Amino acid sequence: MSKRESMRELFDRADKVRPIAEKDGQVIVDFNDAAVLNSVNAYEDAGTGVQVRNPDGSVASTGKTVHAINPNYFFANRYKVKGTKGNQKLMVVSGHEPTGFRCIREQERGRLHVKTVPCYVFSRNEKNELELEKVTTVSDTEFVSDFTHTLNNKSMAELLPMITSYGNDITADEMPI
């Protein structure tokens, strides 16, 4: 927030904040948006946060909490396209699978801690929409040499609900950041 930015401009910026994700009812944003939301929270009444009871029995407000994460870590992925034109499959290794995240981080070294890497295979249905076809594994050498591309954060955000609904969502304790 610049020194000359009015309170109205600040609140307008806060209205434009788009969450990266929601986990356990908590909205997660990137660091720039977290700074905007924290500035807005400074203008709000002290009683708007979480109420806690002090040891002496009095009640105090903790203020609002903003959860932030680096979107590049949150949407970490590698992919390759397999098949012929018209019957192509998008094979994605996601950072939302604990093994996948570590493999993505180790890929540049050319050597992984596992021999197989979990991979999500997407194809297009009759309506030309991407759908999760299956989950398979690829060898460590195939992953290191062939999975050289990265989906942008917006594209990965579209695939993530399908990946997490499959049941391999990384837990907060396993997030390496």
PLY file of the C-alpha trace (Angstrom):
ply
format ascii 1.0
element vertex 177
property float x
property float y
property float z
element edge 176
property int vertex1
property int vertex2
end_header
0.00 0.00 0.00
1.43 3.34 -0.97
1.30 6.26 1.44
-1.06 8.15 -0.84
-3.51 5.29 -1.33
-6.86 6.14 0.20
-8.82 3.80 2.40
-11.41 3.43 -0.39
-8.73 2.39 -2.90
-7.39 -0.13 -0.41
-10.83 -1.66 0.14
-11.37 -1.76 -3.66
-8.10 -3.68 -4.02
-9.19 -6.07 -1.26
-12.44 -6.78 -3.15
-10.39 -7.87 -6.17
-8.34 -10.42 -4.20
-8.86 -13.91 -5.61
-8.05 -16.85 -3.34
-5.67 -19.53 -4.54
-7.41 -22.24 -2.55
-9.56 -22.98 0.46
-8.45 -25.48 3.09
-10.50 -26.38 6.17
-12.66 -23.29 5.67
-9.64 -20.97 5.54
-8.98 -18.95 2.39
-5.39 -19.05 1.09
-4.00 -16.17 -1.00
-0.60 -15.19 -2.40
1.77 -12.93 -0.47
0.85 -9.69 -2.27
-2.86 -10.23 -1.63
-2.09 -11.14 1.99
-0.43 -7.72 2.45
-3.55 -6.00 1.08
-5.86 -8.02 3.33
-3.69 -7.37 6.37
-3.83 -3.63 5.67
-7.62 -3.80 5.42
-7.79 -5.79 8.66
-5.91 -2.98 10.42
-8.84 -0.64 9.70
-11.51 -3.01 11.05
-12.86 -3.10 14.59
-10.78 -4.99 17.13
-13.72 -7.31 17.91
-13.92 -8.83 14.42
-11.36 -11.61 14.93
-11.40 -14.82 16.90
-12.49 -14.40 20.51
-10.25 -16.07 23.11
-10.56 -16.27 26.88
-7.61 -14.93 28.89
-6.40 -16.82 32.00
-8.07 -14.18 34.21
-11.47 -14.87 32.57
-11.63 -11.78 30.38
-12.23 -12.06 26.62
-9.82 -10.73 24.02
-9.85 -10.61 20.21
-6.94 -12.08 18.28
-7.66 -10.14 15.11
-8.16 -11.68 11.70
-5.68 -14.15 10.28
-4.65 -14.18 6.63
-3.14 -17.38 5.23
-0.66 -16.94 2.38
1.31 -19.34 0.21
3.60 -19.12 -2.79
1.32 -20.09 -5.72
4.24 -21.60 -7.62
4.71 -24.15 -4.84
0.99 -24.71 -4.43
0.53 -25.44 -8.15
3.85 -27.29 -8.64
3.60 -29.73 -11.56
5.31 -31.31 -14.54
3.58 -32.72 -17.60
4.01 -34.37 -20.95
1.62 -35.04 -23.82
1.39 -38.61 -25.08
-0.44 -40.06 -28.08
-1.33 -39.07 -31.59
-3.25 -35.99 -32.67
-6.93 -36.51 -31.86
-6.15 -39.13 -29.20
-3.75 -37.23 -26.98
-3.38 -37.76 -23.25
-2.08 -35.15 -20.82
0.08 -36.84 -18.20
0.57 -34.67 -15.09
2.71 -35.16 -12.01
1.23 -32.96 -9.30
2.84 -31.39 -6.27
-0.36 -32.18 -4.37
0.81 -35.75 -4.12
3.62 -35.83 -1.50
5.88 -38.05 -3.61
5.16 -35.91 -6.67
6.21 -32.68 -4.96
9.53 -34.14 -3.86
10.16 -35.60 -7.31
9.49 -32.23 -8.94
12.05 -30.62 -6.61
14.62 -33.38 -7.28
14.10 -33.51 -11.06
16.81 -30.97 -11.89
19.40 -33.19 -10.18
18.52 -36.02 -12.56
18.05 -38.52 -9.77
14.96 -39.26 -7.68
14.44 -40.88 -4.30
11.88 -43.35 -5.77
11.75 -45.64 -8.80
8.15 -44.76 -9.77
6.26 -41.47 -9.71
2.44 -41.15 -9.48
0.97 -39.58 -12.61
-2.54 -38.35 -13.44
-3.72 -39.03 -17.00
-6.25 -36.60 -18.48
-8.14 -36.90 -21.76
-10.91 -34.97 -23.51
-14.49 -36.24 -23.37
-17.20 -35.86 -26.04
-17.87 -32.27 -24.90
-14.16 -31.44 -25.35
-13.69 -31.05 -21.56
-10.68 -32.40 -19.74
-11.45 -35.31 -17.42
-9.30 -37.50 -15.20
-9.01 -40.83 -16.97
-6.78 -42.73 -14.55
-3.89 -42.55 -12.14
-0.80 -44.49 -13.05
2.93 -44.47 -12.36
5.88 -43.60 -14.55
9.48 -44.63 -14.05
11.98 -42.23 -12.52
14.02 -42.07 -15.74
10.92 -41.31 -17.83
9.90 -38.55 -15.42
13.35 -36.93 -15.40
13.77 -37.00 -19.19
10.21 -36.57 -20.55
8.26 -34.46 -18.05
10.00 -31.21 -18.94
7.03 -28.82 -19.23
5.11 -26.99 -16.52
1.44 -25.97 -16.67
0.78 -22.38 -15.66
-0.99 -21.74 -12.35
-4.35 -21.03 -13.98
-4.33 -24.30 -15.92
-3.24 -26.29 -12.89
-6.00 -24.65 -10.83
-8.52 -26.14 -13.29
-7.03 -29.64 -12.95
-6.50 -29.55 -9.19
-10.13 -30.26 -8.16
-10.04 -33.47 -10.22
-6.70 -34.47 -8.71
-7.72 -33.77 -5.11
-11.13 -35.42 -5.53
-9.27 -38.59 -6.45
-8.04 -38.67 -2.85
-4.36 -37.76 -3.01
-4.51 -34.28 -1.49
-1.38 -33.29 0.40
-2.03 -32.44 4.03
-0.98 -29.20 5.70
1.66 -31.08 7.71
3.23 -32.42 4.52
3.43 -29.05 2.76
7.16 -28.36 2.48
6.81 -24.59 2.77
0 1
1 2
2 3
3 4
4 5
5 6
6 7
7 8
8 9
9 10
10 11
11 12
12 13
13 14
14 15
15 16
16 17
17 18
18 19
19 20
20 21
21 22
22 23
23 24
24 25
25 26
26 27
27 28
28 29
29 30
30 31
31 32
32 33
33 34
34 35
35 36
36 37
37 38
38 39
39 40
40 41
41 42
42 43
43 44
44 45
45 46
46 47
47 48
48 49
49 50
50 51
51 52
52 53
53 54
54 55
55 56
56 57
57 58
58 59
59 60
60 61
61 62
62 63
63 64
64 65
65 66
66 67
67 68
68 69
69 70
70 71
71 72
72 73
73 74
74 75
75 76
76 77
77 78
78 79
79 80
80 81
81 82
82 83
83 84
84 85
85 86
86 87
87 88
88 89
89 90
90 91
91 92
92 93
93 94
94 95
95 96
96 97
97 98
98 99
99 100
100 101
101 102
102 103
103 104
104 105
105 106
106 107
107 108
108 109
109 110
110 111
111 112
112 113
113 114
114 115
115 116
116 117
117 118
118 119
119 120
120 121
121 122
122 123
123 124
124 125
125 126
126 127
127 128
128 129
129 130
130 131
131 132
132 133
133 134
134 135
135 136
136 137
137 138
138 139
139 140
140 141
141 142
142 143
143 144
144 145
145 146
146 147
147 148
148 149
149 150
150 151
151 152
152 153
153 154
154 155
155 156
156 157
157 158
158 159
159 160
160 161
161 162
162 163
163 164
164 165
165 166
166 167
167 168
168 169
169 170
170 171
171 172
172 173
173 174
174 175
175 176
